[in-house]
Amino acid sequence: MERLNSKLYLQNCYIMKENERLRKKAQLLNQENQALLSELKQKLSKGNQKGNAPNTILDLSLSSTSSQNPSSSSN
């Protein structure tokens, strides 16, 4: 029984470590996504100021709100 507990403990440690690694990666990807979205909005805004097309910026921020705070879940 103690051997099984030790094995499960080690698996749990590995899962928590992997979870933290993925959480950090998700945060970095979210930051990159937000930066790219901001850059896109700026470029579209500059293009619209020149009188090209009407303002057709999609609200892409809705798709990233679910991953805004990936660290909110607890272990």
N, C-alpha and C positions, 0 to 999 in steps of 0.2 A: 504494500500500500504506500509506504514511504517513497519507494522508487517511482511509482506512478505519479505521486504528488510532485516529486522533483522534476520528472519529465514534463508534466503539465506546466509547472512553474517556468521552466526554461522556454517552452513554447510560448507561453504568455509574454515573457520578456521579449522574445523575438518579435512577436506580433505588435507589441507596444512600440518597439524601436522602429519597425517598418511603418507603422501608423504615423509616427512622428516625422519620419523621412517623407512620407507621402503628403502629410499636412504642410510641411515646409515647401515642397515642390508645388503644391496647389496654390499656396500664397504667392510664390514667385510668378507662377503662370497668371494668376489674377492681376498682379501688379503690371505685368507685361501687357495683358489684355487691356487694362484701363489706360495705360500709356498709349497704346496703339489706337484705342477708341478716341482718345483726346486728340491725337495727331490727325486722325481721319476727320473729326469734326472741324478742326482748325482748317484743314485743306478744303473741305467742302464749303466752309464759311467764306474763305478767301475767294473761292470760285464763284460763289453766289454774289459777292460784293462787286465782282466784275460784270455782273448782269447776265451770266450764263443761264443757269437753270433755276427754277424756283427751289425753295428750301425743302429738300427731300431727305433730310437726315433721319434715319431710322433710330428708334430708341433701343439700341442694342444693349444698353445698360441693364435692361430687365433680365436678360439671360445670365448676367454675371452676379446678380444680387444673391442668388442662392449660395454662391461660393465666396461671398464677401468676407465671412468670418468662419473659416473652416475649423478654427480652434475652439468653437463654442461647445463642441461635444466633449464629454469627459470620459476618461478611461477608468 
